[in-house]
C-alpha cells in the first residue's frame, strides 16, 4: 500500500518557509511528547490562500473545458458515418 502522508520534516520545512514569507505565524504549545506547533495564517497568508484558490479554480475550469471539448471530438470521431 502506498504511503500517501508526507514526511513530517517536509511539512516543518514548508511551515518554516511560510513563516519566512510572513504568511504563517507559529507557536509551540506545551504538551505530551514535547508539545505541538500551532500555526495561524497572517493577513499575508490569507491573501496568498485567496490567490492560489482563485488560480486553482481557473485551472480547474480550463481543464474541464478542455476535457469536454476533447471528449466531444473523440465521440464524433468514433461515431459511424
C-alpha positions in Angstrom: 0.0 0.0 0.0 1.3 3.5 -0.8 2.2 5.8 2.0 0.3 9.0 1.0 1.2 11.0 4.0 4.1 13.5 3.7 7.2 13.2 5.8 6.9 15.5 8.9 10.2 17.1 8.2 8.9 18.2 4.8 5.9 19.8 6.5 8.0 21.6 9.0 10.2 22.9 6.2 7.2 24.3 4.4 5.9 25.9 7.6 9.3 27.5 8.1 9.3 28.8 4.5 5.8 30.3 5.0 6.9 31.9 8.3 9.9 33.5 6.5 7.5 34.9 3.9 5.3 36.3 6.7 2.3 34.1 5.6 2.2 32.0 8.8 2.8 32.6 12.5 3.5 29.6 14.7 3.9 29.0 18.4 4.8 26.0 20.5 2.2 24.7 22.9 3.4 22.6 25.9 2.1 19.1 26.0 2.8 15.4 25.9 5.9 14.4 23.9 7.4 17.9 23.9 4.4 19.8 22.8 2.9 20.8 19.5 3.4 23.5 17.0 0.3 25.6 16.3 0.1 27.7 13.2 -2.0 30.6 12.1 -2.3 32.4 8.8 -1.4 36.0 8.9 -3.1 38.6 6.7 -0.4 37.9 4.1 -1.2 34.2 4.4 -4.9 34.7 3.8 -4.1 36.8 0.8 -1.8 34.0 -0.5 -4.5 31.4 0.1 -7.1 33.5 -1.8 -4.6 33.9 -4.7 -3.9 30.2 -5.0 -7.6 29.3 -4.6 -8.6 31.6 -7.4 -5.7 30.3 -9.5 -6.6 26.6 -9.0 -10.3 27.4 -9.7 -9.3 29.0 -13.0 -7.1 26.0 -13.8 -9.9 23.6 -13.0 -12.3 25.5 -15.2 -9.8 25.4 -18.1 -9.2 21.7 -17.7 -12.9 20.9 -17.5 -13.5 22.9 -20.7 -10.6 21.1 -22.4 -11.8 17.7 -21.4 -15.4 18.5 -22.5 -14.0 19.5 -26.0 -11.7 16.5 -26.3 -14.5 14.2 -25.2 -16.9 15.6 -27.7 -14.4 15.4 -30.5 -13.4 11.9 -29.5 -17.1 10.8 -29.6 -17.7 12.4 -33.0 -14.7 10.6 -34.4 -15.9 7.2 -33.1 -19.5 7.6 -34.4 -20.0 5.6 -37.6 -20.8 7.8 -40.6 
